Amino acid sequence: MRQSVVLGLLLLVPSTAVGQWTELNVPARPVGGASSVEAGREIYDRHCWYCHGENGDGLGPIAEYLWPRPRDFQIASFKLRTTPSGELPTDEDLFRTITLGARGTAMPAWESVLTVEERWQVIAYVKAFGDGIFEDPAFDPYELVIAADRPPRESERDLVEAGRAVYEASDCWECHGAAGRGDGPKADQLTDDWGLPIRATDLELAWKFRGGRTPRDVYVRLSTGLDGTPMPSYTHTLSEDERWQVAYYVASLAVDTDGAGRVVIPAMRVDGALPEDLTAGAWDSAATVWIPLTGQATYPPRWQVPSVTDLAVQALYDADEIAIRVEWNDPMADSAQETDGRAEAEGRSADDSYPVVFPGGERRRGRYGDELEVLFPAADLGPVLPHFVYGDSRRPVRLWRWTSVGTAVPEPGTVEELRAAGPEKAPEPLSADQQRVTARGSWVDGRWTVVLRRPLAGDGPFRPGALVPVAFHVRDGGHGETGLRMSLSSWYFLHVREPTGPREVLLVLLVVLLTAGAECSAVLYMRRLAAAGRLSAFGISPR
């Protein structure tokens, strides 16, 4: 029962806003006293206590299921501030966090739920947990605000190049990785101030940045640090100009995922054979569709702390085969061998609906291989699609499962075709003569690149002109993901686009010429009517 309530609460919180932290125009804070605090208490009791706790200690009833854990307001240590490390935030800092939320965490944006007045009221109540420290003049944060209004005058290109050198010289790569994907040599050793595991931010996925993604936002984080985390303040180790340079470099690493709203993955025809190289130039011409993933929370054991949240998907085909390239960031290439019987060993009973994530490391119930699954309906079901987890008995699915277990890193991988008819039973491999998919994978600098290929002919749904439903599952074995603990997408559509032939080109050209001719004829006709004075009633006089 408790797990059901937890799931319901998580599904009811509002979605995260997309505004940038330092750019938010904060309205003036009202002058209020005890009445404001009491009003804030009522709001907190409606919306906040089940994560942050009745006493503001971060120990709400669902806190142990969240990653990262909710903040303890009693110790007044706040991550997002415009003040130096270890100092209190300003009221405006708290307003920004409540309004915009903390992206990549369970802390949602409250702008669409709470009015401006209600946000100020709950801030007054949150500050009251600090046992009077916010009212102590000795800790006045407004005397310490770090200005971010003097960016260097160099060109953006020069700032990025200078920032790259500072990033390397300051050892930022030790945590964030050489390419900024959170795969540095120290990344798997990081813990927060409470001893809980924490991941270095993936700088390519800037939508996750807690405090905004602009160079100004990043400059503020470099200056203030993120209290409670291993991310320090660089005020005393980097000059103001160097912090701006790193900020511009970090902002430049962000991948444009604005196309995440697209639902069609175009498969383009290539001349000749499909490329064997995973990074061949032919892939540069293929459209990239970014697909957001979420945790599998429909069937037990539910998984609300997914590791992989973004996939980049492309597709190409030639006269004989179709190839799908899938890329995602993963700080470690996991190729452990403990995958046999993983679902049975983990268990799928209802009492395991929400595994205890912290403390004690229970989320790491074993280390497994990384996996990718590409799913298709097992039959043409018309407009009714199977469930995107594993379908059901009436609407089964077929899937390609690639796993990193098999050979040595950096190019591990084995693949098989399976059939599934619901999540209650593990997918079953197809017979040997039906195993027609091949795959290659490569892990480099914190990113998996996997290309799966299958013949167009046979019992597959792929043919020129087809629009094929497709869904994706990903498991990060080092994150303890196995069985139904995984990231997943809903259904997308793979469009095997037919190449444009001479007939289609001539048809389009004919339509253009006919349209242009009709427009010219209409213009000449109207000019003749105007010259004859027949349009005078419309205010057009003969010339």
Secondary structure by P-SEA (a helix, b strand, c coil): caaaaaaaaaaacccccccccccccccccccccaaaaaaaaaaaaaccccccccccccccccccccccccccccccccccccccccccccaaaaaaaaaccccccccccccccccaaaaaaaaaaaaaaccccccccccccccccccccccccccaaaaaaaaaaaaaaaccccccccccccccccccccccccccccccccccccccccccccaaaaaaaaaccccccccccccccccaaaaaaaaaaaaaaccccccccccbbbbbbbcccccccccccccccbbbbbbbbbcccccccccccccccbbbbbbbbcccbbbbbbbbbbccccccccccccccccccccccccccccccccccccccccbbbbbcccccccccccccccccccbbbbbbbbbcccccccccbbbbbbccccccccccccccccccccbbbbbcccbbbbbbbbbcccccccccccbbbbbbbbbcccccccccccccccbbbbbccccccaaaaaaaaaaaaaaaaaaaaaaaaaaaaaaaccccccccccc
